[in-house]
Amino acid sequence: MATGYGGMSRNGGGGVGRRRDELAARREAMGFTQESLAIRLGVELSTVGRWERGTLIPQPWRRHRIAELLNVSLEQLNEFLTATDDTVVDIGGVQATATHTTIKTTPWLDRALVLDDARDAARFARQVDASRVSSTTLERITIEIRRFASDYVSQPLSELFVDIRELRAEVFRLVQGNRSPVQMRELYLSASRLSGLQAHICLDLGHYRAAQTQAHTSFICAELAGHNGMLAWVHGLQSLIAFWDGQLLDAVEFARDGARYCSHGSIAARLPSLEARASASRGDKRSALAALTRARQARTFAGTEDDVGVFTFPEAKQAVYAGTTLLTVGDEDSIPNAVQESSHALSLYEAATPADRSSGDILAARLDIGRAYLMQSDVDGLADQLRFVLDVPQVRRTASIVKRAASIGEALAGPRYSDSPQTRRLRDEIASFCASPPALPPA
């Protein structure tokens, strides 16, 4: 009796030993080592060795790929793998002889196949488990995003930009390596919120194209997270970007489209408020006033919210939007109502905690009240409101505030005010204010 491979003895010199030798020879002829073939097939090195020793046969679904790599037909591969002689197998010191036409029927080889398949399952489980994010990491990310959203209301952009950017890069890396469906939804939501915050920063800096790109990324991530509230919020942000970029029809359509994602919470009041302001700027008074009415109605059903800061739409901000809308409508009845709304916004922010006071909204309300004074030819009233705005440091200015101030400067340049020393002084101060646009300080 001749001794074969791997503890197996054979009767005779042909059959499986010869054919498995042909399998190994074909592998070598194609330039593969056992290890390189295993890598190409995605199996363990030992698995290829067991195929060639005759102690294991490849699963049927894997044979097409093996034949392809060895450049043989499926029939040739099956011939390499088929045994036609009696094989004596050593199992735990007991020898058994089996006459078979295929190794697949041997119980010992069936057990090996099961164990090999179990190893494949274990390897996959290890990969999935290694890709999951710890609950501590997810909780930390959520806490940091809530802090950014809260701080964004009252702090300069420079204090947040780098931190938001670094956290979002971390979340993007986690998304790319994660395989847990539940965690993926949470990570996509975090990516959406962080991209939304970056879009807001780009908007406040006046980089509208970059802002739309960031907002689009935020929307895609919100879709993948399946979060309707965030989808509605992002559409509101896209409406806001379009408005300040002069794309007024897009601003109206984004706001209207966002309403189909959310019918409750403060976002339900934000969307018609955005629509109202854009409609008024387009000269559509009827649509503007109708949207304001919907915004007020939505406010009565807003209820409590889980979100904080920039992801909410407080009553004070709604009053600022209403004031701007009514001022833009500009008829005799609307101007007093605009001043009333803007003054109400200032009162609400004055009563709020410092962390909840939006410096941008406060400046906007002041400029709207000042513009209302100017529309009534009260330059002194305008000067009083500008006093609160023009001394604001550059790091706290936003592109929208600069645009509002610039429009007042343009109005003062008209023939009605051109000869007044007071208006010339105000024009010079506004020009100096607008000459230093919002910007992040050097790193």
Beta strands, then each sheet from edge to edge (+ up, - down):
strand 1: 2-3
strand 2: 8-10
strand 3: 86-91
strand 4: 94-99
sheet 1: 1+ 2- 3+ 4-
end
